[in-house]
Amino acid sequence: MLFAVDAITTTMFGIVLWVALPETRPTVPAHDSADGGAVRAILRDHLFLAVCFLTLGFCLIFFQAFVGLPIDMRAHGISTSGFGGLIAINGVLIVVLQPFAGELIRDRSRPLVLALASLAIGVGFGLNAWVGTALGYAGAIPVWTIGEILFAPASTSLVADLAPAHLRGRYQGAFAVVFTAAFAAAPAVGGYIIAHAGARWLWIDCFATGAAVATGFFMLRRLGLGTP
């Protein structure tokens, strides 16, 4: 039933987009929009590739919410339903705050917002190294949720800024591959660290990775990238 409802709501969302979202892609000569030309343009865009690499690090942290976090919570005696209740904090905050995030960051440097988001997600997951109760996890979840909320609109906006107008869809598609790759890699990375070093080291590594990714985005800001 859960999967059926998910399929129905996703289909409804697609229909709304198809009917209500106007096309903004400009008309270009056919040879400019060929797959080979798009791939070559993306591979030559070193700034875009840097954004993708940093986003991969961010997503490897974020997807531990569905890999390392439930394992760690179970190890501390929190039940499956307890995990569901705690992770619902993330969903509620997104519903309440995400609509305002776009306006909040609209006139701000994209890389600076992404740096702050990366630091927040690193700190939020890093806090799990020193908590082991439901209350402690409940305090950490809003921190990394803020990072998630800021990252989503800022990252896609930055990709749109970087992309040539006629390749915006291809750039966003390539960017989406980063999320898919991180979603596939996160269980292996998180599981390996937990199995060989323990969950605490996973969270410490998440903090270190978040700080490194934040530094990378801040360096892109110094290049003047993504400044409205």
Legacy VTK file of the C-alpha trace (Angstrom):
# vtk DataFile Version 3.0
C-alpha trace
ASCII
DATASET POLYDATA
POINTS 228 float
0.000 0.000 0.000
2.862 2.369 0.842
4.497 1.855 -2.545
1.164 2.134 -4.380
0.377 5.476 -2.721
3.892 6.683 -3.484
3.467 5.755 -7.152
0.109 7.559 -7.360
1.344 10.785 -5.761
4.490 10.811 -7.902
2.371 10.392 -11.050
0.096 13.229 -9.938
3.143 15.433 -9.419
4.360 14.634 -12.928
0.974 15.534 -14.413
0.941 18.876 -12.574
4.402 19.690 -13.932
3.421 18.649 -17.469
0.276 20.806 -17.453
1.291 23.832 -15.388
5.034 24.367 -15.897
5.810 26.381 -19.043
8.749 25.518 -21.289
11.692 27.938 -21.045
14.224 26.124 -23.218
15.224 28.277 -26.219
15.156 26.900 -29.740
18.661 26.065 -31.010
20.072 24.420 -34.131
19.920 20.624 -34.009
23.690 20.183 -34.062
24.028 22.282 -30.897
21.712 20.002 -28.923
23.154 16.663 -30.026
24.020 14.225 -27.253
27.697 14.124 -28.151
27.998 17.904 -28.117
26.245 18.116 -24.747
28.523 15.490 -23.191
31.633 17.228 -24.491
30.418 20.573 -23.174
29.773 19.102 -19.724
33.136 17.336 -19.548
34.944 20.557 -20.523
33.141 22.572 -17.849
35.578 22.207 -14.963
33.590 24.456 -12.617
30.470 22.350 -13.111
32.455 19.158 -12.525
33.857 20.672 -9.320
30.306 21.405 -8.152
29.355 17.794 -8.944
32.329 16.430 -7.000
31.513 18.556 -3.949
27.852 17.575 -4.189
28.864 13.913 -4.184
30.578 14.475 -0.829
27.504 16.264 0.517
25.172 13.486 -0.603
27.339 10.724 0.839
26.774 12.403 4.196
23.078 13.050 3.671
22.184 9.500 2.640
23.572 8.197 5.927
20.196 9.328 7.274
18.798 6.190 5.655
21.807 3.911 6.142
24.054 4.635 9.124
21.514 6.489 11.241
18.923 3.687 11.638
21.718 1.198 12.340
23.179 3.482 15.002
19.778 4.172 16.539
18.981 0.472 16.726
22.344 -0.126 18.444
21.282 2.426 21.082
17.979 0.649 21.722
15.676 2.797 19.602
12.937 0.777 17.918
11.880 0.876 14.276
8.838 2.959 15.157
11.084 5.208 17.232
13.282 5.795 14.200
10.168 6.584 12.154
9.061 9.166 14.676
12.479 10.785 14.845
13.079 10.915 11.095
9.609 12.469 10.720
11.151 15.606 12.273
13.092 15.959 9.030
9.950 15.734 6.909
7.947 18.159 9.029
10.723 20.767 8.950
11.011 20.439 5.173
7.269 20.946 4.704
7.305 24.003 6.968
10.578 25.663 5.930
11.350 24.613 2.347
8.816 27.011 0.740
10.697 29.943 2.259
14.196 28.739 1.377
14.069 29.913 -2.234
13.234 33.490 -1.268
15.792 33.429 1.520
18.710 32.557 -0.756
17.546 34.249 -3.970
19.861 37.257 -3.707
22.736 35.517 -1.958
25.869 33.900 -3.300
25.043 30.315 -4.275
28.443 28.879 -3.245
28.242 30.655 0.123
24.802 29.134 0.789
26.112 25.733 -0.274
29.108 26.122 2.019
26.833 26.899 4.973
24.549 23.994 4.035
27.514 21.605 3.873
28.785 22.764 7.244
25.323 22.339 8.756
24.923 18.800 7.447
28.436 17.901 8.610
27.810 19.267 12.088
24.335 17.710 12.277
25.553 14.213 11.493
28.757 14.738 13.451
26.715 15.332 16.591
25.577 11.713 16.415
29.062 10.683 17.541
28.218 11.984 21.017
24.511 11.213 21.363
22.782 7.924 22.043
19.281 8.835 23.160
16.112 9.763 21.336
16.396 13.303 22.690
19.962 13.602 21.425
19.053 12.423 17.937
16.045 14.762 17.957
18.439 17.640 18.594
20.808 16.665 15.794
18.194 16.065 13.077
17.096 19.729 12.728
20.727 20.801 12.252
21.364 18.599 9.230
17.826 19.201 7.951
18.629 22.920 7.697
21.610 21.957 5.550
19.385 19.826 3.320
16.794 22.604 2.970
19.414 25.188 1.963
21.303 22.852 -0.353
18.398 21.801 -2.568
17.432 25.153 -4.146
20.935 26.630 -4.087
22.550 23.680 -5.865
20.022 23.423 -8.695
20.091 27.214 -9.110
23.872 27.150 -9.350
23.739 24.424 -11.988
21.222 26.497 -13.968
23.550 29.491 -13.697
26.498 27.463 -14.982
24.657 25.778 -17.860
24.400 27.267 -21.348
20.742 28.114 -21.899
20.172 25.350 -24.454
21.853 22.724 -22.232
20.103 23.420 -18.951
18.220 20.119 -19.038
21.364 18.131 -19.850
23.281 19.818 -17.018
20.502 19.117 -14.525
20.369 15.519 -15.746
24.118 15.098 -15.279
23.801 16.703 -11.841
21.063 14.229 -10.906
23.466 11.373 -11.669
25.568 12.595 -8.737
22.657 11.992 -6.350
22.081 8.536 -7.817
25.760 7.650 -7.484
25.836 8.819 -3.872
22.632 6.912 -3.098
24.298 3.752 -4.423
27.630 4.343 -2.701
26.388 5.527 0.711
25.374 2.067 2.009
28.767 0.615 1.075
30.701 3.529 2.594
28.628 3.779 5.768
28.414 0.019 6.245
32.153 -0.422 5.792
33.033 2.269 8.341
30.525 0.981 10.890
31.744 -2.612 10.451
35.451 -1.795 10.716
35.625 1.278 12.969
32.221 1.771 14.568
29.390 4.250 14.105
31.170 6.994 16.036
33.877 7.139 13.387
31.233 7.306 10.670
29.828 10.451 12.244
33.274 11.949 12.777
34.023 11.279 9.116
30.733 12.939 8.166
31.744 16.059 10.066
35.185 16.110 8.423
33.671 15.589 4.974
31.097 18.322 5.532
33.844 20.746 6.571
35.912 19.834 3.507
32.943 20.262 1.152
32.097 23.601 2.781
35.664 24.742 2.216
35.430 23.713 -1.432
32.247 25.696 -2.019
33.713 28.694 -0.208
36.704 28.583 -2.550
34.312 28.614 -5.522
32.703 31.718 -4.043
36.086 33.429 -4.025
36.239 32.820 -7.760
33.055 34.878 -8.096
30.989 31.834 -9.066
27.246 31.950 -8.534
27.018 35.552 -7.332
23.601 37.009 -8.185
LINES 1 229
228 0 1 2 3 4 5 6 7 8 9 10 11 12 13 14 15 16 17 18 19 20 21 22 23 24 25 26 27 28 29 30 31 32 33 34 35 36 37 38 39 40 41 42 43 44 45 46 47 48 49 50 51 52 53 54 55 56 57 58 59 60 61 62 63 64 65 66 67 68 69 70 71 72 73 74 75 76 77 78 79 80 81 82 83 84 85 86 87 88 89 90 91 92 93 94 95 96 97 98 99 100 101 102 103 104 105 106 107 108 109 110 111 112 113 114 115 116 117 118 119 120 121 122 123 124 125 126 127 128 129 130 131 132 133 134 135 136 137 138 139 140 141 142 143 144 145 146 147 148 149 150 151 152 153 154 155 156 157 158 159 160 161 162 163 164 165 166 167 168 169 170 171 172 173 174 175 176 177 178 179 180 181 182 183 184 185 186 187 188 189 190 191 192 193 194 195 196 197 198 199 200 201 202 203 204 205 206 207 208 209 210 211 212 213 214 215 216 217 218 219 220 221 222 223 224 225 226 227
